Amino acid sequence: MVIAVDAGHGGVDPGSIGPAGTYEKNLTLPIARQLVALINKEPGMRASLVRTGDYFVHINDRTDIARRMQADLLVSIHADAFTSPTPRGAAVWVLSLVGRPQK
């Protein structure tokens, strides 16, 4: 199984900004790197990063990169910013295959 791991935002797009001024893009890349390392320890699984540094990649290009990797799954890492420490849980977004024509 091939998994493309996308560190959300990057470059000129900082993503959300936390109450202490932390940019989402500065959290997502280290988390994505850790996830790739964990996945690559699993037999039969191989993961790669969609972006490897602090630069902007358009959302449509992210999916194209995953397709070029022949990924079976694209996971995009994001970190919402809250002013309260009480929010819990996760958000899941699913991209429709008919939402954008494949090249």
N, C-alpha and C positions, 0 to 999 in steps of 0.2 A: 504494500500500500504506500502510495506517495502522497505526502501532505505538504501543501504550501502554507507557510505561516507568514501572515502579513502583520507587520508592526504598524498599527494605525497611525495616520497623520505623518509628520516629518517635514523637514525643511521649512518653507515659508508657512506651513500649516501646523500651528502648535497644538491643535485640538483644544480640549477643555483646559482651563487654568484653575488650579486648586486655590483654596483660600490662602495658602502660604506662597503662592506664585509658582507652584510646580506645573510645568507644561506636560500635558498628556504624552506628547511625542517622546519626552525624555524617560517615560516609564515603559512605554510599549515596546521599544526596541530591546532593552535588557530582558524583559519578560519573554518576548518572542525568542530570543537567543536561548534562554533557559528551556523553553518548551521544545525547541528543535533538539537540544542536547538530550532531553529526556526521551523524546520520541525515537531518536536515533539509537538509543540503547535497547529498544524493543526489537526482537527478531521479526523480520518480515516487514518492517516499517522503515521508511526513509523520509526525512523532512528537510526542507530548505526554506530559507528566508526569501520573501518577495522583495524586500528592500534591506540592504545590509548596512546602511549608514543614515545620517541625518539629512535626507533629501526628500523632496516631494515627488510622489508617484500618483498620478490621477487614478481614480477608482476604476475606470475602465481599463487602464493599463495594468492594474493589479490583477484583474481577472485574466487578462491576456498573458501575463507572466506565468500565472498558475497553469494555464492551458499549455504553454510552451514547456513547462516542467512535466507535463502529462500528469498533473496532480489528480488524485481521486477525490481530494477534499481540500478546500481552502478555508483556513481559520484566520479570522482577522481579530487582532487583539486591540481592545480599547479600554480606557479607564475614565469613567465619568467623574466629574468633580462635584462635590457636595460641600455645603458649609456646615452640615450636621454630621456627626459620626454615626448616626443611627441607621442610615439606609443599609439594606442587606439584599442579597440575591444576585441574579445575573440577568442579562438581557440577551436574547437570541434573535438574530435577524436571518432570514432565509432569502436568498436571491432567486427569483424566478428564472428558469431557463428560457422563458419566452420574453423576459424583460428587455433583453438586448440580443440582437442577432449575433450568432457566432460567425467568425470570419473563416 
